[in-house]
Amino acid sequence: MVRRVVPAERPAPLETALYVDEPTPEPLVYGFGTGAVAVSSDPCPGLELPHRNEDAIATIRFTATEAAIAVADGAGGMPCGADASKAAVTALRRAIDRAARDGRSLRAGILDGFEQADQAVRGLGVGAATTLAVAEIGEEKLRSYHAGDSAIAVFGQRGRVKLTIVPHSPVGYGVEAGLISPEDALHHDDLNLVSNFVGGAEGMRIEIGPTLTLAARDTVVVGTDGLFDNLHLEEVGNLVRTGPIGKAAGRLRETCLARMQSPVRDQPSKPDDLAFVLYRRTGG
């Protein structure tokens, strides 16, 4: 059973939920804001169980038409990655809740959340760090915030990529500069390197994206590198752009796990924890 910070077996529309430590046996689908989400989380395949998933997810209510979706990925190779990702999404949720009570904006709550997440992870006192990617969802709008290489993408119903953010990594910057092709990036020797963390020793940088208008059937994907390091962006779009959102999430999960477990020639395969959320404004 997924551990979450809500009393109900499944959160009702608009509720806040945190998903940490345990996998979802299948994507969880529920009403959220003015649309619906599908939430999926799996530990790295092939590792001896029990393995603690170092990814965490949050779906956070702000108002009837505003909400936030977040994923965090505890830094591999650093101590207590799962504790770091949990601390980050918990701090984010508390900051957004406080902003709502104080009559402040969701944007203010998210920015406070990043700062408080950084303090919380540092406060663990073990040198832990995590990524954090947050999608600010309005009735017809989206804005991205991130630190690290967890990613946010938006796809139209015909598969057009309407938004993708730049991972904070040497390879991510190389792709953005045109020095590395997106295809080569997924096979690059330095793909695992990340240059910006929540709680990192070098200090955290929050990147804020532009506001995007969401069409009625656009699909938002917020996921950790377990997703985006194993599937090409176009593959993700083709898997999620049509059909009920739960079935789209199931296709995405199954394809990504299969890629990790059964490498295909010339295709990426990087076993890792996997966590993602799909969102559509009109449900599905």
Secondary structure, DSSP 8 states (H G I E B T S, - for coil): --B-SSSSSS--TT--EEEEES--SS-EEEEETTEEEEEEEE--TTS-SS--EEEEEEEEE-SSS-EEEEEEEB-TTSTTHHHHHHHHHHHHHHHHHHHHHTT--HHHHHHHHHHHHHHHHHHT-S---B-EEEEEE-SSEEEEEEESS-EEEEE-TT--EEEE---SSHHHHHHHTTSS-HHHHTT-TTTT--S--BT-TT----EE---EE--TT-EEEEE-HHHHTTS-HHHHHHHHSSS-HHHHHHHHHHHHHHHHHS--TTS------EEEEEEETT--
